[in-house]
Amino acid sequence: MALRFEAIRSHLGGDLRVGPSGFVQLAGRDRGDLRQHWLRAPTIGDNVKVINRATGLVIDAQGPGLGDGRLLQHYVDHGGENQRWQFTPSSEPERFIVRANGTSKVWDIPHGLAMPGEIVQTFEANGHDHQLWRLRDRELLDSYTIHPVVNDQLRLDAANHAHNDGDPISQQGETWGFNQMWVVLPHSGPNRIIAVHSRKVLTYPAAAAASNRVATVQQQEWSGGKEQLWNIEVVGSSGGNDVVEFRSDANGFALDVPHSHTGHTILQAYPHHGGTNQRWIVKPVG
């Protein structure tokens, strides 16, 4: 299974990205710029929210209302109608109209000029080329969500979509964010567990690992130490998905949920005992 990171591109040219001011604008293609990577996540019916990989925020029509000339911005997901979109195929192959839920307003390039920095707006659908979009340059990664057995409605989560070294890893309810998606990359035996949103790896702090101390797990830039490598042992199955234990290559401590079945709980590395709070369901994203 593979996760799709989509560059949403105007039919006239220019990839959609988050601009410095927070507005959604056109830019020249740069596949390394995470602000140009998007995920269409399901909401209700055929509506989607469009999540940015770099920020975890969604595309939002600046309010109030959904009239002509409402600028698109990236904003915290609050479930409003101005954040829900329908990708409707046009009469041209591989071209889409992106319509605001329940309205005749669509994504529109003002004046039809696909220039870098041009901010996208909502406007009455008129069938012109500057209201057509396409998806391109999909990045394919074998990605997974990781769920605690003690409450499989939660997910391994880089809290608040954080990108900094040392930011803690927790369990949270489902958001469809990139910060809840993980790449498992073998490294000559043990594995790196990489956060899709930040490209940083699941880490048991080196000082704690060296002295066999319990410590909260975090994300860190890859440095190649054993504290950043995990041995994965399949211990069962659930709903057709593997149930596994993650054990540190540094000292065998396990990825562990400390005394909680609820969200917002920060996870830790703890001596292995095989309890259900040290077991995880790994589900492919696709």
C-alpha positions as YAML, in Angstrom:
chain: A
units: angstrom
residues:
- id: 1
  name: MET
  ca: [0.00, 0.00, 0.00]
- id: 2
  name: ALA
  ca: [1.20, 3.52, -0.67]
- id: 3
  name: LEU
  ca: [0.44, 7.02, 0.53]
- id: 4
  name: ARG
  ca: [-0.08, 9.71, -2.09]
- id: 5
  name: PHE
  ca: [1.45, 13.16, -1.63]
- id: 6
  name: GLU
  ca: [-0.13, 15.24, -4.34]
- id: 7
  name: ALA
  ca: [1.03, 18.44, -5.96]
- id: 8
  name: ILE
  ca: [-2.19, 20.22, -6.87]
- id: 9
  name: ARG
  ca: [-1.41, 22.20, -9.97]
- id: 10
  name: SER
  ca: [-3.34, 24.77, -11.96]
- id: 11
  name: HIS
  ca: [-4.22, 23.77, -15.51]
- id: 12
  name: LEU
  ca: [-2.42, 26.97, -16.55]
- id: 13
  name: GLY
  ca: [0.74, 26.10, -14.56]
- id: 14
  name: GLY
  ca: [2.05, 26.60, -11.02]
- id: 15
  name: ASP
  ca: [1.92, 24.22, -8.08]
- id: 16
  name: LEU
  ca: [-0.24, 24.98, -5.08]
- id: 17
  name: ARG
  ca: [1.72, 25.76, -1.91]
- id: 18
  name: VAL
  ca: [1.46, 27.49, 1.45]
- id: 19
  name: GLY
  ca: [2.96, 30.97, 1.09]
- id: 20
  name: PRO
  ca: [4.95, 32.91, 3.70]
- id: 21
  name: SER
  ca: [1.83, 34.84, 4.76]
- id: 22
  name: GLY
  ca: [-0.22, 31.67, 5.23]
- id: 23
  name: PHE
  ca: [-2.28, 32.13, 2.08]
- id: 24
  name: VAL
  ca: [-2.51, 29.36, -0.53]
- id: 25
  name: GLN
  ca: [-0.76, 30.49, -3.67]
- id: 26
  name: LEU
  ca: [0.91, 29.34, -6.87]
- id: 27
  name: ALA
  ca: [4.63, 28.60, -7.02]
- id: 28
  name: GLY
  ca: [7.20, 27.03, -9.29]
- id: 29
  name: ARG
  ca: [7.60, 23.31, -8.92]
- id: 30
  name: ASP
  ca: [9.88, 22.15, -6.09]
- id: 31
  name: ARG
  ca: [9.36, 18.52, -5.08]
- id: 32
  name: GLY
  ca: [11.53, 18.98, -1.97]
- id: 33
  name: ASP
  ca: [9.29, 21.74, -0.61]
- id: 34
  name: LEU
  ca: [6.87, 20.03, 1.80]
- id: 35
  name: ARG
  ca: [4.58, 23.08, 1.54]
- id: 36
  name: GLN
  ca: [3.70, 21.80, -1.95]
- id: 37
  name: HIS
  ca: [2.65, 18.36, -0.69]
- id: 38
  name: TRP
  ca: [-1.02, 17.74, 0.06]
- id: 39
  name: LEU
  ca: [-3.28, 14.93, 1.19]
- id: 40
  name: ARG
  ca: [-6.97, 14.72, 0.38]
- id: 41
  name: ALA
  ca: [-8.55, 13.14, 3.45]
- id: 42
  name: PRO
  ca: [-12.16, 11.95, 3.56]
- id: 43
  name: THR
  ca: [-14.76, 13.76, 5.67]
- id: 44
  name: ILE
  ca: [-18.47, 13.19, 4.98]
- id: 45
  name: GLY
  ca: [-19.89, 11.90, 1.71]
- id: 46
  name: ASP
  ca: [-17.73, 12.84, -1.26]
- id: 47
  name: ASN
  ca: [-16.22, 15.84, 0.52]
- id: 48
  name: VAL
  ca: [-12.54, 16.01, 1.45]
- id: 49
  name: LYS
  ca: [-10.29, 18.20, 3.51]
- id: 50
  name: VAL
  ca: [-6.95, 19.09, 1.94]
- id: 51
  name: ILE
  ca: [-4.08, 18.83, 4.43]
- id: 52
  name: ASN
  ca: [-0.64, 20.36, 3.98]
- id: 53
  name: ARG
  ca: [2.33, 18.09, 4.75]
- id: 54
  name: ALA
  ca: [4.54, 20.82, 6.20]
- id: 55
  name: THR
  ca: [2.02, 22.35, 8.59]
- id: 56
  name: GLY
  ca: [-0.78, 19.83, 9.16]
- id: 57
  name: LEU
  ca: [-3.30, 22.61, 8.55]
- id: 58
  name: VAL
  ca: [-6.10, 22.49, 5.97]
- id: 59
  name: ILE
  ca: [-7.15, 24.66, 3.04]
- id: 60
  name: ASP
  ca: [-9.76, 27.16, 4.25]
- id: 61
  name: ALA
  ca: [-11.73, 29.87, 2.44]
- id: 62
  name: GLN
  ca: [-11.20, 33.01, 4.49]
- id: 63
  name: GLY
  ca: [-14.61, 33.91, 5.90]
- id: 64
  name: PRO
  ca: [-17.22, 34.76, 6.63]
- id: 65
  name: GLY
  ca: [-19.30, 32.95, 4.05]
- id: 66
  name: LEU
  ca: [-18.32, 31.41, 0.73]
- id: 67
  name: GLY
  ca: [-18.73, 34.31, -1.67]
- id: 68
  name: ASP
  ca: [-16.69, 35.50, -4.61]
- id: 69
  name: GLY
  ca: [-13.15, 36.62, -3.85]
- id: 70
  name: ARG
  ca: [-12.66, 34.68, -0.61]
- id: 71
  name: LEU
  ca: [-8.92, 34.02, -0.41]
- id: 72
  name: LEU
  ca: [-7.71, 30.52, 0.36]
- id: 73
  name: GLN
  ca: [-5.52, 30.13, 3.43]
- id: 74
  name: HIS
  ca: [-4.21, 27.28, 5.53]
- id: 75
  name: TYR
  ca: [-5.92, 27.07, 8.89]
- id: 76
  name: VAL
  ca: [-6.70, 24.79, 11.84]
- id: 77
  name: ASP
  ca: [-9.26, 22.13, 10.92]
- id: 78
  name: HIS
  ca: [-12.55, 23.06, 12.62]
- id: 79
  name: GLY
  ca: [-14.91, 21.10, 10.37]
- id: 80
  name: GLY
  ca: [-16.54, 24.13, 8.76]
- id: 81
  name: GLU
  ca: [-18.11, 24.10, 5.31]
- id: 82
  name: ASN
  ca: [-15.42, 26.53, 4.14]
- id: 83
  name: GLN
  ca: [-12.85, 23.74, 4.66]
- id: 84
  name: ARG
  ca: [-14.69, 20.95, 2.79]
- id: 85
  name: TRP
  ca: [-14.18, 20.46, -0.94]
- id: 86
  name: GLN
  ca: [-15.40, 18.31, -3.81]
- id: 87
  name: PHE
  ca: [-12.95, 17.31, -6.56]
- id: 88
  name: THR
  ca: [-15.21, 16.97, -9.60]
- id: 89
  name: PRO
  ca: [-13.80, 15.77, -12.95]
- id: 90
  name: SER
  ca: [-14.22, 18.27, -15.79]
- id: 91
  name: SER
  ca: [-14.83, 17.47, -19.44]
- id: 92
  name: GLU
  ca: [-11.06, 17.62, -20.05]
- id: 93
  name: PRO
  ca: [-9.02, 14.50, -19.23]
- id: 94
  name: GLU
  ca: [-7.33, 14.49, -15.78]
- id: 95
  name: ARG
  ca: [-8.65, 17.97, -14.99]
- id: 96
  name: PHE
  ca: [-10.74, 18.82, -11.93]
- id: 97
  name: ILE
  ca: [-12.95, 21.55, -10.62]
- id: 98
  name: VAL
  ca: [-12.63, 22.00, -6.86]
- id: 99
  name: ARG
  ca: [-15.97, 23.10, -5.50]
- id: 100
  name: ALA
  ca: [-16.83, 24.39, -2.03]
- id: 101
  name: ASN
  ca: [-19.23, 21.96, -0.39]
- id: 102
  name: GLY
  ca: [-22.85, 22.60, -1.28]
- id: 103
  name: THR
  ca: [-22.17, 25.76, -3.32]
- id: 104
  name: SER
  ca: [-21.39, 26.89, -6.88]
- id: 105
  name: LYS
  ca: [-18.11, 28.51, -5.73]
- id: 106
  name: VAL
  ca: [-14.86, 26.95, -6.96]
- id: 107
  name: TRP
  ca: [-11.11, 27.43, -6.66]
- id: 108
  name: ASP
  ca: [-10.18, 30.24, -9.01]
- id: 109
  name: ILE
  ca: [-7.02, 32.08, -10.08]
- id: 110
  name: PRO
  ca: [-7.80, 35.83, -10.06]
- id: 111
  name: HIS
  ca: [-7.69, 37.39, -13.54]
- id: 112
  name: GLY
  ca: [-6.64, 34.02, -14.98]
- id: 113
  name: LEU
  ca: [-2.95, 34.78, -14.43]
- id: 114
  name: ALA
  ca: [-1.02, 31.74, -13.16]
- id: 115
  name: MET
  ca: [1.92, 33.74, -11.85]
- id: 116
  name: PRO
  ca: [4.13, 32.69, -8.90]
- id: 117
  name: GLY
  ca: [2.73, 34.18, -5.71]
- id: 118
  name: GLU
  ca: [-0.82, 34.52, -7.05]
- id: 119
  name: ILE
  ca: [-3.26, 33.75, -4.21]
- id: 120
  name: VAL
  ca: [-6.11, 31.40, -5.06]
- id: 121
  name: GLN
  ca: [-9.68, 32.47, -4.27]
- id: 122
  name: THR
  ca: [-13.21, 31.14, -4.44]
- id: 123
  name: PHE
  ca: [-15.39, 32.40, -7.28]
- id: 124
  name: GLU
  ca: [-18.57, 31.50, -9.15]
- id: 125
  name: ALA
  ca: [-17.98, 28.55, -11.48]
- id: 126
  name: ASN
  ca: [-17.70, 29.76, -15.08]
- id: 127
  name: GLY
  ca: [-15.94, 26.90, -16.90]
- id: 128
  name: HIS
  ca: [-12.81, 28.88, -17.74]
- id: 129
  name: ASP
  ca: [-9.31, 27.36, -17.70]
- id: 130
  name: HIS
  ca: [-8.26, 29.28, -14.61]
- id: 131
  name: GLN
  ca: [-10.74, 27.20, -12.58]
- id: 132
  name: LEU
  ca: [-9.28, 23.86, -13.67]
- id: 133
  name: TRP
  ca: [-6.77, 21.86, -11.62]
- id: 134
  name: ARG
  ca: [-4.81, 18.64, -11.94]
- id: 135
  name: LEU
  ca: [-2.92, 16.28, -9.64]
- id: 136
  name: ARG
  ca: [0.69, 15.50, -10.45]
- id: 137
  name: ASP
  ca: [3.97, 14.13, -9.13]
- id: 138
  name: ARG
  ca: [2.57, 11.73, -6.59]
- id: 139
  name: GLU
  ca: [5.23, 10.59, -4.15]
- id: 140
  name: LEU
  ca: [4.80, 6.95, -3.24]
- id: 141
  name: LEU
  ca: [5.95, 5.71, 0.15]
- id: 142
  name: ASP
  ca: [5.17, 2.56, 2.08]
- id: 143
  name: SER
  ca: [3.52, 4.24, 5.03]
- id: 144
  name: TYR
  ca: [1.61, 3.04, 8.07]
- id: 145
  name: THR
  ca: [-0.51, 4.16, 10.97]
- id: 146
  name: ILE
  ca: [0.47, 2.60, 14.31]
- id: 147
  name: HIS
  ca: [-2.25, 1.95, 16.88]
- id: 148
  name: PRO
  ca: [-1.95, 0.88, 20.55]
- id: 149
  name: VAL
  ca: [-3.62, -2.47, 21.20]
- id: 150
  name: VAL
  ca: [-5.10, -1.07, 24.42]
- id: 151
  name: ASN
  ca: [-7.13, 1.42, 22.34]
- id: 152
  name: ASP
  ca: [-6.91, 0.93, 18.58]
- id: 153
  name: GLN
  ca: [-8.93, 4.10, 17.91]
- id: 154
  name: LEU
  ca: [-5.78, 6.08, 18.77]
- id: 155
  name: ARG
  ca: [-2.66, 6.55, 16.65]
- id: 156
  name: LEU
  ca: [1.05, 7.09, 17.19]
- id: 157
  name: ASP
  ca: [1.30, 10.86, 16.78]
- id: 158
  name: ALA
  ca: [3.99, 13.55, 16.66]
- id: 159
  name: ALA
  ca: [2.19, 16.00, 18.93]
- id: 160
  name: ASN
  ca: [0.92, 19.23, 17.33]
- id: 161
  name: HIS
  ca: [2.54, 18.35, 14.00]
- id: 162
  name: ALA
  ca: [5.85, 19.44, 15.52]
- id: 163
  name: HIS
  ca: [9.05, 19.42, 13.45]
- id: 164
  name: ASN
  ca: [11.72, 20.06, 16.10]
- id: 165
  name: ASP
  ca: [14.27, 17.66, 17.54]
- id: 166
  name: GLY
  ca: [13.18, 16.46, 20.98]
- id: 167
  name: ASP
  ca: [9.44, 16.91, 20.42]
- id: 168
  name: PRO
  ca: [7.57, 14.09, 22.20]
- id: 169
  name: ILE
  ca: [5.60, 11.28, 20.58]
- id: 170
  name: SER
  ca: [2.14, 10.56, 21.95]
- id: 171
  name: GLN
  ca: [-1.03, 8.64, 21.20]
- id: 172
  name: GLN
  ca: [-3.90, 10.70, 19.78]
- id: 173
  name: GLY
  ca: [-7.26, 10.31, 18.09]
- id: 174
  name: GLU
  ca: [-7.36, 10.06, 14.32]
- id: 175
  name: THR
  ca: [-6.82, 13.31, 12.38]
- id: 176
  name: TRP
  ca: [-5.57, 11.96, 9.01]
- id: 177
  name: GLY
  ca: [-2.54, 14.20, 9.54]
- id: 178
  name: PHE
  ca: [0.87, 13.39, 8.07]
- id: 179
  name: ASN
  ca: [2.15, 13.45, 11.67]
- id: 180
  name: GLN
  ca: [0.23, 10.20, 12.26]
- id: 181
  name: MET
  ca: [1.83, 8.41, 9.32]
- id: 182
  name: TRP
  ca: [5.12, 6.53, 9.56]
- id: 183
  name: VAL
  ca: [7.62, 4.96, 7.21]
- id: 184
  name: VAL
  ca: [9.33, 1.78, 8.42]
- id: 185
  name: LEU
  ca: [12.76, 1.63, 6.81]
- id: 186
  name: PRO
  ca: [14.99, -1.43, 7.40]
- id: 187
  name: HIS
  ca: [18.57, -0.59, 8.38]
- id: 188
  name: SER
  ca: [20.65, -3.78, 8.11]
- id: 189
  name: GLY
  ca: [18.27, -5.57, 10.48]
- id: 190
  name: PRO
  ca: [16.72, -3.10, 12.94]
- id: 191
  name: ASN
  ca: [14.38, -0.43, 11.59]
- id: 192
  name: ARG
  ca: [14.08, 3.31, 11.48]
- id: 193
  name: ILE
  ca: [10.54, 4.54, 12.22]
- id: 194
  name: ILE
  ca: [10.26, 7.81, 10.30]
- id: 195
  name: ALA
  ca: [7.60, 10.51, 10.77]
- id: 196
  name: VAL
  ca: [6.19, 11.34, 7.35]
- id: 197
  name: HIS
  ca: [5.54, 15.01, 8.17]
- id: 198
  name: SER
  ca: [9.04, 15.87, 9.45]
- id: 199
  name: ARG
  ca: [11.27, 13.07, 8.10]
- id: 200
  name: LYS
  ca: [12.62, 12.65, 11.65]
- id: 201
  name: VAL
  ca: [12.92, 9.30, 13.40]
- id: 202
  name: LEU
  ca: [11.41, 7.76, 16.51]
- id: 203
  name: THR
  ca: [14.13, 8.05, 19.17]
- id: 204
  name: TYR
  ca: [14.78, 6.74, 22.70]
- id: 205
  name: PRO
  ca: [17.09, 9.46, 24.11]
- id: 206
  name: ALA
  ca: [20.70, 8.27, 24.00]
- id: 207
  name: ALA
  ca: [21.64, 9.21, 27.58]
- id: 208
  name: ALA
  ca: [18.67, 7.31, 29.00]
- id: 209
  name: ALA
  ca: [19.32, 4.31, 26.77]
- id: 210
  name: ALA
  ca: [23.00, 4.17, 27.81]
- id: 211
  name: SER
  ca: [22.02, 3.95, 31.49]
- id: 212
  name: ASN
  ca: [18.92, 1.74, 31.01]
- id: 213
  name: ARG
  ca: [16.54, 4.42, 32.25]
- id: 214
  name: VAL
  ca: [12.87, 4.83, 31.41]
- id: 215
  name: ALA
  ca: [12.39, 7.88, 29.18]
- id: 216
  name: THR
  ca: [9.78, 9.47, 26.94]
- id: 217
  name: VAL
  ca: [10.28, 8.83, 23.23]
- id: 218
  name: GLN
  ca: [10.71, 11.70, 20.81]
- id: 219
  name: GLN
  ca: [11.53, 12.58, 17.23]
- id: 220
  name: GLN
  ca: [15.10, 13.42, 16.24]
- id: 221
  name: GLU
  ca: [17.13, 13.96, 13.11]
- id: 222
  name: TRP
  ca: [18.64, 10.64, 12.01]
- id: 223
  name: SER
  ca: [22.15, 10.23, 13.42]
- id: 224
  name: GLY
  ca: [22.61, 6.46, 13.10]
- id: 225
  name: GLY
  ca: [22.66, 5.53, 16.80]
- id: 226
  name: LYS
  ca: [21.14, 2.35, 18.22]
- id: 227
  name: GLU
  ca: [18.72, 4.51, 20.23]
- id: 228
  name: GLN
  ca: [17.08, 5.39, 16.88]
- id: 229
  name: LEU
  ca: [16.69, 1.79, 15.73]
- id: 230
  name: TRP
  ca: [13.91, -0.60, 16.66]
- id: 231
  name: ASN
  ca: [13.58, -4.35, 16.35]
- id: 232
  name: ILE
  ca: [10.05, -5.25, 15.30]
- id: 233
  name: GLU
  ca: [8.64, -8.58, 16.45]
- id: 234
  name: VAL
  ca: [5.28, -9.78, 15.12]
- id: 235
  name: VAL
  ca: [3.36, -11.28, 18.06]
- id: 236
  name: GLY
  ca: [-0.13, -11.68, 16.57]
- id: 237
  name: SER
  ca: [-2.70, -10.19, 14.22]
- id: 238
  name: SER
  ca: [-5.82, -8.04, 14.43]
- id: 239
  name: GLY
  ca: [-8.26, -7.51, 11.57]
- id: 240
  name: GLY
  ca: [-5.73, -8.78, 9.07]
- id: 241
  name: ASN
  ca: [-2.98, -6.43, 10.32]
- id: 242
  name: ASP
  ca: [0.15, -7.36, 12.24]
- id: 243
  name: VAL
  ca: [0.34, -6.86, 16.00]
- id: 244
  name: VAL
  ca: [3.95, -6.06, 16.87]
- id: 245
  name: GLU
  ca: [6.31, -5.02, 19.64]
- id: 246
  name: PHE
  ca: [8.89, -2.30, 19.01]
- id: 247
  name: ARG
  ca: [12.06, -2.97, 21.00]
- id: 248
  name: SER
  ca: [14.99, -0.57, 21.14]
- id: 249
  name: ASP
  ca: [18.16, -1.80, 19.49]
- id: 250
  name: ALA
  ca: [20.07, -0.02, 22.28]
- id: 251
  name: ASN
  ca: [18.91, -2.16, 25.22]
- id: 252
  name: GLY
  ca: [15.72, -4.04, 24.36]
- id: 253
  name: PHE
  ca: [13.35, -1.61, 26.08]
- id: 254
  name: ALA
  ca: [9.88, -1.57, 24.47]
- id: 255
  name: LEU
  ca: [7.74, 1.25, 23.11]
- id: 256
  name: ASP
  ca: [5.19, 1.55, 25.92]
- id: 257
  name: VAL
  ca: [1.93, 3.33, 26.80]
- id: 258
  name: PRO
  ca: [2.21, 4.45, 30.44]
- id: 259
  name: HIS
  ca: [-0.99, 3.71, 32.42]
- id: 260
  name: SER
  ca: [-3.47, 5.30, 30.02]
- id: 261
  name: HIS
  ca: [-5.92, 4.31, 27.30]
- id: 262
  name: THR
  ca: [-6.75, 7.91, 26.35]
- id: 263
  name: GLY
  ca: [-5.40, 10.46, 23.90]
- id: 264
  name: HIS
  ca: [-2.63, 12.98, 24.62]
- id: 265
  name: THR
  ca: [-0.59, 10.38, 26.51]
- id: 266
  name: ILE
  ca: [3.15, 10.74, 25.87]
- id: 267
  name: LEU
  ca: [4.82, 7.42, 25.14]
- id: 268
  name: GLN
  ca: [7.96, 5.98, 26.69]
- id: 269
  name: ALA
  ca: [10.66, 3.34, 26.38]
- id: 270
  name: TYR
  ca: [10.22, 0.88, 29.26]
- id: 271
  name: PRO
  ca: [11.66, -2.54, 30.18]
- id: 272
  name: HIS
  ca: [10.01, -5.22, 28.06]
- id: 273
  name: HIS
  ca: [7.32, -7.31, 29.79]
- id: 274
  name: GLY
  ca: [5.02, -8.31, 26.90]
- id: 275
  name: GLY
  ca: [1.91, -6.55, 28.22]
- id: 276
  name: THR
  ca: [-0.81, -5.25, 25.91]
- id: 277
  name: ASN
  ca: [0.39, -1.68, 26.54]
- id: 278
  name: GLN
  ca: [3.60, -2.61, 24.70]
- id: 279
  name: ARG
  ca: [1.83, -4.01, 21.65]
- id: 280
  name: TRP
  ca: [0.86, -2.13, 18.50]
- id: 281
  name: ILE
  ca: [-1.30, -2.71, 15.43]
- id: 282
  name: VAL
  ca: [0.41, -1.64, 12.19]
- id: 283
  name: LYS
  ca: [-1.95, -0.68, 9.36]
- id: 284
  name: PRO
  ca: [-0.86, 0.22, 5.80]
- id: 285
  name: VAL
  ca: [-2.00, 3.60, 4.51]
- id: 286
  name: GLY
  ca: [-3.42, 3.49, 1.01]
...
